[in-house]
Amino acid sequence: MFYVGIDIAKNGHGIGILDDSGELAGAPLRIPNSTDGVLSLLRRFDQLAITPDNAVLGMEATGHYWLALYSQLVARGFGVKVLNPILTDAYRSMTVRKVKTDPVDAVVIARVLRLGEYKESPVAEESTLALRQLCRFRSYQVDLCSDLKRKSIALLDQIFPEYASLFSDLFGVTSRELLLHCTTPEDLAAISTRKLAALLDKASKGRFGLDKARQIKDVAASSLGITVAADAFVFQLRQMLEQIAFVEDRVDDLDREIAAYMERSGSFITTIPGIGAVLGAVILGEIGDISRFPDGARLVAYAGLDASVSQSGEFEASRMHMSKRGSPYLRRALYLAASVAVLHDPEQAAFYQRLKARGKHHSVAVGAVARKLCFIVFAVLSENRPFERRATATVEPSASG
């Protein structure tokens, strides 16, 4: 049996190979992170007669750099163990002093494999990995859009500070169309009331017309907007409005792609009140194989929704907060699902109100609902059946805060 340790890095990987007796099978080597690097590793395997049947391969889950080599080796039939770097670091600290090189680290990983005292990091199936990638990218796009909106409001407050009083949604279709055509109070003063009314009527599909046009022109006439370097501010605002529209279109594309994956998955997670296709996709992508969690409490801990305890000596804090360990994407999805559930699910709404009646803050009460949802998610995914209300389906979590 051969034990192949692979130390992952951005530009190249260290390789250390041990035989069954624990001796080095040839000198450690370094391969580039490229197709040529994979081929050179396979040539070394051929020289040593290493095959998928007589070798155990292992690498650390280092950032995202491990995935390309991992997929190449798995495609060739090799079983690859993805190890938690915390474990290999602990072994390294006991055996290697002040030495940090790719070959040495690769040999350390090979020795951990040979000892067999390791726990594999879970590797998501292809569909789960795809969902995770799409959902995390969606989260990035949504956050980007929110940031652009905040910056747009800051600019608008300087260009036309009274504008916020004219529309309940500054980035709705009508408001955005108006700002693209008439960004400053001076623009609105220059356009005729009739032409402005026609623009509003078309953009709002008949909701706004002449009365709204008059109101807007009246407000614009007495605006305290800036007059210095106004062109630069207007240019920025229009650019940002166009960016917002572009990003929102991309989010819509992502939602359709995510919905298609969810339909193929056949998951029952969307039968849980508060969880739609997008939030369900985030939760599935972050959890992966539900069987790796022995119970709902472990899933709660993975989401970082369990309570952390502050204690030192004889002092113990009287208030506990979310530990916020684990996946922030999963925690955010469950919190958003809980926020929806308390509005639309009578059972969760009643639970939320009981906590509020006990003096709990809104965020604490929603956090408790999120923990409760986590137990429900565990039950639905573990049993692979639709959600149904059962008196003993979940353990009602406590709310501390």
KOLZAMAR-561761 format. One line per 10 residues: number of its first residue (from 0); their letters; for each residue x, y, z of N, C-alpha, C. Coordinates in steps of 0.02 Angstrom, whole numbers. Last residue first. Example, Ala and Ser with C-alpha at 12.3 -4.5 7.8 and 13.67 -1.06 7.14 Angstrom:
2
1	sa	642:-112:354:684:-53:357:645:2:394 | 660:-284:390:615:-225:390:660:-165:390
END
This chain:
401
400	gsaspevtat	-1551:1778:1259:-1525:1841:1233:-1546:1898:1277 | -1618:1628:1204:-1577:1662:1254:-1552:1727:1224 | -1744:1519:1186:-1719:1582:1159:-1682:1618:1215 | -1743:1342:1154:-1750:1399:1198:-1723:1461:1164 | -1834:1247:1030:-1773:1273:1060:-1788:1332:1106 | -1934:1109:1034:-1937:1182:1032:-1876:1210:1066 | -1900:978:930:-1892:1001:999:-1889:1077:998 | -2023:912:816:-1961:948:833:-1960:963:907 | -2133:825:813:-2086:827:756:-2021:861:774 | -2236:800:896:-2169:782:921:-2116:787:866
390	arrefprnes	-2348:841:825:-2337:868:892:-2267:856:917 | -2325:889:658:-2332:835:707:-2312:861:775 | -2360:939:499:-2361:960:569:-2373:900:613 | -2241:899:373:-2309:894:401:-2306:911:474 | -2145:908:227:-2158:933:294:-2231:921:312 | -2112:757:133:-2137:826:140:-2148:844:213 | -1958:664:157:-2030:667:148:-2054:739:159 | -1833:618:208:-1846:627:136:-1921:623:122 | -1785:612:333:-1839:565:317:-1858:568:243 | -1689:714:325:-1670:647:348:-1722:595:328
380	lvafvifclk	-1762:825:282:-1709:798:239:-1690:727:260 | -1853:841:390:-1878:833:321:-1825:802:277 | -1766:854:502:-1816:801:499:-1839:788:427 | -1691:970:468:-1658:905:480:-1707:847:473 | -1793:1064:462:-1754:1048:402:-1720:981:410 | -1828:1065:598:-1877:1043:548:-1842:1023:484 | -1713:1118:654:-1734:1051:674:-1784:1022:623 | -1720:1244:592:-1662:1201:580:-1679:1128:599 | -1831:1303:646:-1833:1283:576:-1777:1234:560 | -1777:1331:772:-1832:1283:766:-1838:1258:695
370	ravagvavsh	-1685:1428:736:-1661:1365:766:-1715:1311:760 | -1774:1526:691:-1726:1497:644:-1698:1431:671 | -1838:1558:810:-1877:1527:757:-1831:1494:706 | -1729:1619:871:-1757:1558:901:-1800:1521:850 | -1713:1730:788:-1659:1680:793:-1684:1615:822 | -1830:1797:818:-1822:1769:751:-1767:1717:750 | -1797:1833:951:-1855:1791:938:-1851:1759:869 | -1687:1916:928:-1679:1856:970:-1736:1807:956 | -1743:2018:853:-1691:1976:822:-1679:1912:862 | -1836:2074:949:-1858:2044:885:-1806:1997:856
360	hkgraklrqy	-1803:2024:1120:-1795:2069:1063:-1816:2034:999 | -1921:1966:1241:-1865:1953:1197:-1864:2004:1140 | -2027:1971:1329:-1979:2026:1329:-1919:2016:1284 | -2123:1880:1317:-2076:1869:1373:-2021:1921:1374 | -2181:1917:1201:-2219:1931:1262:-2175:1922:1324 | -2090:1864:1112:-2095:1936:1118:-2131:1956:1182 | -2119:1729:1129:-2053:1753:1148:-2054:1829:1156 | -2248:1726:1077:-2237:1705:1147:-2169:1731:1172 | -2225:1764:945:-2261:1810:989:-2252:1791:1062 | -2157:1649:897:-2124:1714:897:-2158:1762:946
350	faaqepdhlv	-2261:1556:908:-2199:1546:945:-2161:1612:952 | -2351:1611:815:-2371:1605:886:-2309:1596:930 | -2277:1599:698:-2297:1665:720:-2316:1664:795 | -2268:1462:685:-2207:1499:699:-2223:1569:724 | -2406:1437:662:-2370:1404:716:-2306:1442:735 | -2442:1515:547:-2472:1527:613:-2434:1497:672 | -2336:1587:435:-2350:1522:465:-2378:1532:536 | -2308:1718:396:-2355:1679:356:-2373:1611:386 | -2217:1782:478:-2270:1822:447:-2324:1780:415 | -2127:1689:517:-2165:1722:571:-2220:1766:542
340	avsaalylar	-2070:1653:393:-2115:1607:428:-2157:1641:481 | -1984:1758:361:-2043:1746:319:-2094:1704:357 | -1890:1740:461:-1924:1805:455:-1987:1800:413 | -1844:1613:431:-1881:1623:493:-1920:1689:491 | -1776:1639:314:-1835:1594:312:-1878:1603:374 | -1674:1719:365:-1721:1748:319:-1785:1706:314 | -1611:1621:444:-1638:1681:476:-1689:1715:431 | -1571:1531:346:-1619:1509:398:-1650:1569:433 | -1480:1611:275:-1539:1583:242:-1592:1562:292 | -1382:1637:373:-1420:1693:343:-1484:1667:310
330	rlypsgrksm	-1334:1508:395:-1364:1546:450:-1408:1603:423 | -1280:1478:270:-1335:1437:297:-1371:1476:352 | -1180:1574:265:-1231:1573:213:-1292:1534:237 | -1095:1545:370:-1134:1607:374:-1190:1609:322 | -1070:1390:442:-1082:1423:378:-1123:1487:386 | -983:1401:600:-1011:1365:543:-1022:1409:482 | -1039:1514:730:-989:1470:699:-1021:1441:636 | -1124:1591:806:-1105:1615:739:-1045:1577:711 | -1181:1576:931:-1109:1564:925:-1082:1591:859 | -1296:1694:995:-1279:1645:943:-1203:1637:939
320	hmrsaefegs	-1279:1715:1176:-1289:1739:1108:-1274:1683:1059 | -1343:1736:1341:-1308:1697:1291:-1326:1721:1222 | -1324:1810:1499:-1354:1814:1433:-1311:1774:1384 | -1251:1797:1611:-1323:1782:1618:-1358:1783:1550 | -1092:1718:1618:-1136:1770:1591:-1208:1749:1596 | -1011:1674:1763:-1045:1647:1704:-1096:1699:1681 | -868:1661:1864:-915:1705:1829:-945:1669:1769 | -772:1584:1915:-837:1576:1946:-890:1619:1912 | -686:1570:1766:-683:1558:1838:-752:1545:1866 | -793:1622:1647:-723:1629:1668:-721:1622:1743
310	qsvsadlgay	-897:1609:1507:-885:1588:1575:-810:1595:1590 | -1023:1623:1393:-963:1658:1417:-954:1640:1491 | -1082:1516:1269:-1083:1532:1340:-1018:1566:1359 | -1187:1525:1126:-1120:1522:1154:-1124:1545:1227 | -1316:1426:1054:-1296:1480:1100:-1224:1470:1123 | -1328:1396:876:-1328:1374:945:-1302:1430:989 | -1312:1431:748:-1372:1457:780:-1378:1434:853 | -1218:1384:661:-1199:1438:706:-1257:1469:742 | -1242:1277:583:-1268:1341:558:-1247:1399:602 | -1190:1180:666:-1156:1193:602:-1179:1260:572
300	avlragdpfr	-1286:1180:767:-1218:1203:782:-1180:1220:718 | -1393:1126:696:-1399:1193:726:-1330:1222:740 | -1340:1001:671:-1353:1045:615:-1361:1117:639 | -1338:950:799:-1274:958:763:-1283:1005:703 | -1474:945:827:-1432:990:866:-1365:1002:832 | -1523:844:745:-1538:914:729:-1494:963:766 | -1393:720:720:-1457:744:746:-1465:818:729 | -1281:686:644:-1317:634:680:-1385:655:708 | -1241:732:485:-1263:760:548:-1304:708:586 | -1222:666:369:-1161:680:408:-1177:715:474
290	sidgiegliv	-1342:657:305:-1322:600:347:-1259:613:387 | -1356:763:218:-1384:770:285:-1362:714:332 | -1238:826:116:-1267:762:136:-1291:766:208 | -1266:999:113:-1239:941:78:-1275:878:100 | -1283:1127:170:-1286:1066:212:-1253:1008:177 | -1273:1217:64:-1228:1224:121:-1227:1162:165 | -1372:1175:-27:-1303:1181:-49:-1254:1185:9 | -1489:1182:52:-1465:1117:26:-1392:1120:6 | -1492:1321:75:-1489:1274:131:-1463:1207:108 | -1503:1373:-55:-1447:1392:-11:-1437:1341:44
280	aglvagigpi	-1624:1315:-93:-1563:1298:-129:-1501:1315:-87 | -1713:1377:-6:-1705:1305:-4:-1641:1283:-37 | -1703:1508:-51:-1679:1492:16:-1669:1417:24 | -1760:1483:-182:-1694:1511:-173:-1665:1495:-104 | -1889:1423:-158:-1838:1391:-200:-1768:1417:-187 | -1930:1452:17:-1945:1448:-54:-1887:1417:-92 | -1984:1432:175:-1928:1413:132:-1951:1406:60 | -2098:1456:247:-2045:1505:251:-1987:1492:204 | -2139:1288:283:-2161:1358:280:-2102:1406:290 | -2075:1163:180:-2071:1193:246:-2092:1266:242
270	ttifsgsrem	-2068:1124:52:-2132:1113:85:-2133:1142:155 | -1939:1137:10:-1983:1194:-2:-2053:1183:24 | -1883:1012:34:-1867:1067:80:-1914:1127:71 | -1890:898:-38:-1952:920:-6:-1941:982:38 | -1808:886:-198:-1806:894:-125:-1873:919:-99 | -1782:865:-331:-1839:830:-301:-1842:837:-226 | -1683:916:-414:-1663:884:-351:-1720:844:-320 | -1743:980:-520:-1711:915:-532:-1694:878:-468 | -1783:1095:-454:-1834:1051:-483:-1806:982:-496 | -1660:1151:-422:-1705:1130:-369:-1758:1082:-395
260	yaaierdldd	-1612:1185:-549:-1576:1135:-508:-1622:1107:-453 | -1708:1282:-582:-1701:1221:-623:-1665:1167:-585 | -1683:1379:-486:-1748:1346:-486:-1745:1281:-527 | -1557:1422:-529:-1564:1389:-464:-1629:1350:-461 | -1593:1484:-649:-1546:1428:-649:-1551:1387:-585 | -1676:1586:-601:-1703:1535:-648:-1658:1473:-649 | -1586:1657:-523:-1645:1627:-492:-1675:1573:-536 | -1497:1704:-619:-1474:1655:-569:-1533:1620:-537 | -1579:1795:-685:-1552:1738:-722:-1530:1683:-673 | -1599:1886:-580:-1656:1850:-608:-1634:1789:-647
250	vrdevfaiqe	-1468:1931:-568:-1498:1895:-512:-1559:1855:-535 | -1457:2000:-688:-1415:1940:-677:-1442:1899:-619 | -1546:2104:-664:-1560:2057:-719:-1520:1993:-710 | -1477:2168:-562:-1542:2138:-547:-1563:2089:-602 | -1366:2215:-633:-1356:2164:-581:-1423:2130:-565 | -1429:2311:-717:-1391:2254:-745:-1385:2198:-694 | -1483:2401:-626:-1528:2366:-672:-1493:2304:-701 | -1364:2446:-566:-1415:2412:-526:-1461:2371:-571 | -1302:2509:-674:-1271:2450:-644:-1322:2410:-603 | -1390:2616:-693:-1382:2567:-747:-1351:2502:-721
240	lmqrlqfvfa	-1367:2682:-573:-1435:2657:-588:-1433:2605:-644 | -1232:2716:-589:-1252:2668:-537:-1322:2640:-550 | -1239:2810:-693:-1199:2749:-700:-1221:2695:-650 | -1316:2909:-630:-1343:2873:-688:-1305:2808:-701 | -1226:2949:-529:-1291:2920:-512:-1320:2880:-570 | -1116:3000:-602:-1108:2942:-557:-1175:2908:-544 | -1179:3109:-666:-1148:3056:-705:-1141:2992:-663 | -1215:3187:-556:-1267:3158:-599:-1240:3100:-640 | -1090:3226:-509:-1134:3187:-466:-1188:3152:-508 | -1044:3299:-619:-1006:3240:-597:-1050:3195:-554
230	daavtiglss	-1138:3404:-624:-1131:3358:-681:-1096:3294:-660 | -1115:3479:-508:-1175:3438:-514:-1170:3386:-569 | -1020:3566:-459:-998:3501:-486:-1057:3453:-494 | -1142:3648:-366:-1070:3643:-380:-1053:3572:-402 | -1270:3636:-327:-1259:3669:-391:-1186:3667:-412 | -1378:3520:-242:-1314:3552:-254:-1312:3585:-322 | -1550:3556:-193:-1497:3516:-222:-1434:3555:-238 | -1664:3597:-132:-1602:3624:-106:-1542:3585:-134 | -1813:3638:-227:-1761:3591:-204:-1698:3628:-181 | -1927:3695:-276:-1900:3722:-214:-1844:3679:-185
220	aavdkiqrak	-1956:3623:-390:-1949:3696:-396:-1917:3727:-334 | -1979:3492:-351:-1915:3508:-384:-1903:3583:-386 | -2110:3502:-302:-2055:3485:-256:-1988:3506:-286 | -2177:3531:-423:-2181:3576:-366:-2123:3565:-317 | -2149:3417:-499:-2123:3482:-521:-2125:3534:-464 | -2217:3320:-424:-2145:3315:-434:-2116:3382:-454 | -2351:3363:-437:-2319:3358:-371:-2243:3358:-377 | -2369:3351:-575:-2373:3417:-543:-2339:3417:-475 | -2358:3212:-588:-2312:3256:-624:-2311:3326:-592 | -2468:3169:-517:-2401:3153:-492:-2349:3198:-525
210	dlgfrgksak	-2570:3217:-600:-2565:3240:-530:-2495:3227:-502 | -2546:3146:-723:-2540:3219:-719:-2532:3244:-647 | -2492:2991:-660:-2506:3032:-719:-2496:3106:-704 | -2475:2819:-615:-2460:2890:-605:-2473:2928:-669 | -2524:2699:-666:-2533:2714:-594:-2522:2789:-580 | -2496:2665:-798:-2559:2698:-782:-2569:2717:-710 | -2370:2606:-794:-2427:2570:-824:-2493:2598:-799 | -2263:2680:-759:-2303:2651:-704:-2362:2610:-728 | -2213:2724:-881:-2170:2685:-837:-2210:2649:-783 | -2324:2796:-935:-2296:2738:-970:-2256:2693:-923
200	dllaalkrts	-2343:2896:-839:-2398:2851:-857:-2372:2787:-890 | -2220:2964:-841:-2242:2929:-781:-2296:2878:-796 | -2224:3017:-971:-2168:2973:-950:-2189:2931:-890 | -2338:3097:-963:-2337:3042:-1011:-2283:2991:-992 | -2296:3191:-868:-2353:3148:-853:-2355:3087:-899 | -2194:3254:-942:-2177:3217:-881:-2233:3168:-862 | -2272:3315:-1039:-2223:3264:-1059:-2202:3221:-999 | -2348:3403:-958:-2381:3352:-998:-2333:3295:-1019 | -2250:3486:-903:-2292:3444:-858:-2324:3388:-897 | -2091:3485:-988:-2160:3508:-980:-2200:3459:-936
190	iaaldepttc	-1931:3507:-913:-1978:3464:-949:-2049:3489:-938 | -1859:3591:-829:-1856:3603:-901:-1907:3563:-941 | -1876:3544:-703:-1903:3610:-718:-1906:3623:-793 | -1806:3425:-712:-1879:3422:-704:-1912:3489:-717 | -1677:3473:-722:-1704:3433:-776:-1781:3431:-773 | -1666:3534:-597:-1664:3576:-657:-1692:3539:-717 | -1663:3425:-510:-1721:3470:-508:-1724:3515:-570 | -1597:3285:-608:-1590:3343:-564:-1655:3383:-562 | -1634:3184:-696:-1598:3166:-635:-1596:3224:-586 | -1733:3121:-801:-1732:3187:-768:-1700:3178:-699
180	hlllerstvg	-1703:2992:-845:-1720:3044:-894:-1713:3115:-864 | -1671:2919:-733:-1628:2912:-792:-1641:2967:-843 | -1776:2950:-648:-1708:2974:-632:-1661:2969:-692 | -1883:2883:-712:-1884:2956:-705:-1813:2983:-693 | -1845:2752:-697:-1853:2779:-764:-1851:2856:-762 | -1849:2740:-557:-1785:2730:-593:-1788:2761:-664 | -1985:2761:-530:-1935:2806:-503:-1869:2801:-542 | -2043:2650:-599:-2061:2719:-616:-2007:2768:-593 | -1981:2535:-538:-1977:2546:-610:-1989:2620:-628 | -1894:2577:-385:-1947:2546:-423:-1942:2567:-496
170	fldsflsaye	-1807:2639:-304:-1778:2599:-358:-1831:2557:-394 | -1878:2702:-206:-1836:2744:-248:-1809:2706:-309 | -2034:2679:-159:-1977:2637:-180:-1935:2678:-230 | -2116:2787:-136:-2103:2741:-80:-2044:2695:-95 | -2074:2950:-193:-2088:2880:-208:-2073:2836:-148 | -2054:3077:-137:-2098:3070:-195:-2118:2998:-211 | -1961:3092:-40:-2031:3100:-19:-2079:3086:-76 | -1838:3085:-102:-1860:3026:-64:-1933:3031:-44 | -1811:3213:-152:-1838:3162:-197:-1867:3102:-159 | -1748:3312:-83:-1820:3303:-70:-1850:3244:-109
160	pfiqdllais	-1616:3318:-130:-1629:3291:-63:-1703:3278:-49 | -1537:3295:-259:-1609:3311:-254:-1633:3284:-186 | -1398:3280:-239:-1424:3308:-302:-1495:3335:-294 | -1388:3224:-113:-1351:3286:-128:-1379:3320:-190 | -1463:3111:-116:-1474:3158:-60:-1439:3224:-71 | -1405:3044:-222:-1470:3076:-233:-1485:3126:-177 | -1290:2992:-160:-1284:3042:-214:-1349:3081:-224 | -1350:2905:-69:-1305:2958:-44:-1296:3012:-97 | -1417:2820:-157:-1457:2863:-112:-1414:2920:-85 | -1307:2757:-215:-1352:2797:-256:-1393:2844:-213
150	krkldscldv	-1257:2685:-108:-1216:2739:-136:-1258:2785:-180 | -1362:2594:-90:-1342:2639:-35:-1302:2699:-62 | -1358:2529:-214:-1417:2568:-195:-1401:2617:-138 | -1236:2464:-208:-1248:2514:-259:-1307:2558:-242 | -1264:2375:-103:-1212:2426:-95:-1221:2482:-146 | -1361:2296:-162:-1378:2335:-103:-1328:2390:-92 | -1284:2236:-263:-1341:2279:-281:-1361:2323:-222 | -1196:2160:-185:-1170:2213:-229:-1225:2262:-248 | -1285:2071:-127:-1249:2119:-84:-1221:2176:-125 | -1323:2003:-243:-1374:2039:-204:-1340:2091:-159
140	qysrfrclqr	-1201:1947:-281:-1234:1994:-326:-1286:2035:-288 | -1174:1862:-172:-1127:1915:-189:-1161:1969:-232 | -1282:1776:-183:-1275:1816:-123:-1228:1875:-136 | -1251:1716:-305:-1311:1757:-299:-1306:1803:-239 | -1138:1645:-267:-1131:1698:-316:-1191:1744:-314 | -1199:1555:-181:-1150:1602:-154:-1138:1660:-202 | -1280:1487:-274:-1311:1525:-220:-1262:1575:-188 | -1187:1427:-360:-1236:1474:-387:-1265:1518:-331 | -1114:1346:-269:-1081:1397:-309:-1130:1450:-333 | -1216:1263:-220:-1178:1305:-174:-1145:1362:-212
130	laltseeavp	-1257:1197:-337:-1304:1240:-300:-1267:1288:-255 | -1138:1127:-365:-1164:1176:-413:-1213:1224:-378 | -1128:1044:-255:-1076:1093:-266:-1100:1148:-314 | -1241:966:-277:-1237:1007:-217:-1185:1062:-226 | -1204:902:-396:-1264:944:-395:-1264:991:-335 | -1087:832:-353:-1084:882:-406:-1144:929:-405 | -1071:822:-173:-1086:794:-238:-1090:850:-290 | -938:886:-71:-1006:888:-96:-1012:852:-163 | -846:808:49:-842:834:-19:-911:830:-50 | -802:834:219:-851:812:169:-841:846:102
120	sekyeglrlv	-642:786:275:-689:842:264:-738:820:210 | -609:641:374:-614:674:309:-661:734:312 | -499:626:505:-569:631:487:-574:670:422 | -373:510:556:-396:571:525:-470:568:514 | -272:403:575:-305:441:628:-326:510:600 | -194:330:491:-266:319:488:-305:358:540 | -59:329:469:-82:316:537:-157:302:539 | -60:364:334:-36:297:353:-59:279:423 | -106:497:339:-144:445:303:-125:375:326 | 1:555:407:-67:556:437:-111:503:405
110	raivvadvpd	100:538:311:105:502:375:38:500:411 | 53:624:210:59:552:196:63:512:261 | 67:745:277:0:722:258:1:647:243 | 208:748:285:167:749:346:97:722:331 | 239:757:150:257:695:187:218:691:252 | 193:886:125:162:830:90:178:764:125 | 280:961:204:209:959:222:174:901:188 | 398:938:131:392:916:200:320:911:221 | 366:996:4:380:924:10:373:898:82 | 339:1136:43:288:1093:13:304:1019:20
100	tkvkrvtmsr	395:1184:207:405:1177:135:353:1129:108 | 441:1234:349:379:1243:311:396:1243:237 | 496:1211:510:507:1191:440:440:1198:404 | 491:1219:649:516:1275:610:534:1256:539 | 481:1048:667:495:1111:702:525:1162:655 | 368:918:661:412:961:621:420:1027:656 | 286:852:751:339:814:717:389:858:679 | 188:931:805:220:882:848:281:850:817 | 143:1007:700:174:1042:757:209:994:804 | 84:909:620:145:942:597:181:976:655
90	yadtlipnlv	-31:879:692:20:827:684:87:859:663 | -97:1003:679:-80:977:745:-26:924:741 | -112:1010:540:-71:1060:574:-50:1036:643 | -200:905:520:-132:898:494:-86:949:525 | -314:960:584:-285:897:607:-213:891:584 | -339:1076:510:-327:1082:582:-292:1020:608 | -371:1036:380:-305:1064:394:-289:1069:468 | -451:885:351:-458:949:385:-389:975:403 | -431:809:190:-420:812:262:-431:883:289 | -498:704:77:-489:776:88:-489:787:164
80	kvgfgravlq	-436:568:-7:-461:591:57:-447:666:64 | -477:492:-156:-440:547:-126:-474:568:-61 | -455:355:-256:-492:379:-198:-451:432:-162 | -444:362:-433:-411:363:-368:-459:388:-314 | -501:369:-560:-516:311:-518:-483:311:-450 | -489:481:-632:-445:425:-652:-451:366:-604 | -570:569:-568:-590:548:-635:-549:489:-660 | -491:595:-456:-552:555:-448:-576:528:-516 | -394:677:-516:-375:612:-488:-436:566:-479 | -470:788:-557:-430:751:-605:-412:681:-580
70	sylalwyhgt	-524:834:-436:-570:809:-488:-532:769:-540 | -405:873:-368:-449:821:-341:-493:791:-396 | -362:979:-447:-322:917:-445:-364:859:-418 | -471:1068:-421:-453:1049:-489:-413:983:-490 | -478:1085:-279:-532:1054:-315:-513:1030:-385 | -381:1155:-211:-376:1082:-212:-424:1050:-261 | -407:1289:-205:-355:1267:-251:-352:1191:-258 | -488:1353:-121:-521:1321:-178:-471:1288:-224 | -424:1320:39:-458:1367:-5:-497:1331:-59 | -380:1162:60:-349:1227:64:-383:1274:14
60	aemglvandp	-401:1026:128:-451:1070:96:-427:1142:103 | -259:924:91:-296:968:135:-346:1010:96 | -261:754:32:-243:824:25:-284:865:74 | -213:586:-9:-244:635:36:-218:705:23 | -235:419:-64:-213:487:-78:-249:535:-30 | -180:258:-58:-225:305:-24:-196:375:-35 | -165:119:-170:-143:185:-146:-199:221:-110 | -200:12:-247:-148:2:-196:-124:68:-166 | -297:43:-341:-309:-13:-295:-258:-19:-240 | -251:145:-423:-307:159:-378:-319:104:-326
50	tialqdfrrl	-70:120:-412:-135:115:-446:-190:135:-398 | 101:129:-439:45:151:-396:-18:152:-438 | 227:97:-488:172:49:-494:115:65:-446 | 318:197:-494:314:160:-431:259:107:-430 | 297:244:-623:364:221:-604:362:179:-541 | 163:285:-614:181:229:-657:249:200:-639 | 177:396:-528:137:339:-507:155:277:-549 | 251:479:-612:282:454:-550:244:393:-524 | 151:502:-706:212:467:-727:249:439:-666 | 61:574:-629:41:508:-653:101:468:-678
40	lslvgdtsnp	136:691:-612:118:651:-554:98:580:-575 | 140:736:-744:203:717:-711:190:676:-648 | 4:763:-763:36:710:-803:102:688:-772 | -15:870:-676:-52:808:-666:-18:750:-703 | 69:964:-739:83:941:-670:48:876:-655 | 6:984:-859:72:953:-859:90:927:-790 | -107:1051:-811:-115:984:-842:-48:948:-843 | -60:1127:-653:-77:1129:-724:-87:1058:-749 | 28:1179:-543:-45:1173:-542:-70:1180:-614 | 178:1080:-546:141:1141:-558:66:1128:-558
30	irlpagaleg	243:984:-409:214:986:-476:178:1052:-486 | 382:922:-324:334:977:-329:310:979:-401 | 421:775:-225:425:818:-284:373:874:-280 | 527:669:-125:467:711:-134:476:756:-194 | 607:523:-192:611:591:-165:545:628:-174 | 543:359:-150:570:409:-194:570:478:-162 | 450:331:-35:455:296:-99:479:346:-151 | 501:333:131:489:372:71:499:330:9 | 421:212:240:480:243:210:460:282:147 | 316:141:289:324:210:312:385:245:285
20	sddligighg	290:21:235:330:21:296:341:92:323 | 222:49:119:185:17:174:223:18:239 | 288:212:73:268:143:59:236:113:121 | 239:381:36:265:331:82:244:261:60 | 267:531:-48:240:463:-54:277:416:-5 | 219:697:-74:260:651:-34:228:582:-33 | 217:844:-166:196:773:-165:246:733:-123 | 150:1009:-175:203:964:-152:176:893:-147 | 95:1106:-313:79:1061:-257:140:1018:-240 | 73:1278:-366:101:1211:-372:88:1171:-309
10	nkaidigvyf	1:1395:-349:39:1386:-411:67:1316:-420 | -69:1377:-225:-99:1409:-283:-64:1391:-348 | -60:1210:-151:-45:1282:-153:-72:1311:-218 | -68:1064:-51:-99:1107:-102:-76:1180:-95 | 18:921:-38:12:987:-6:-9:1037:-59 | -25:758:-26:-22:812:-74:-33:878:-37 | 35:596:2:15:660:31:24:715:-19 | -2:433:-19:18:492:-58:-10:555:-25 | 49:279:19:14:335:50:41:399:18 | 25:112:-39:60:176:-42:16:231:-12
0	m	42:-60:0:0:0:0:44:62:0
END
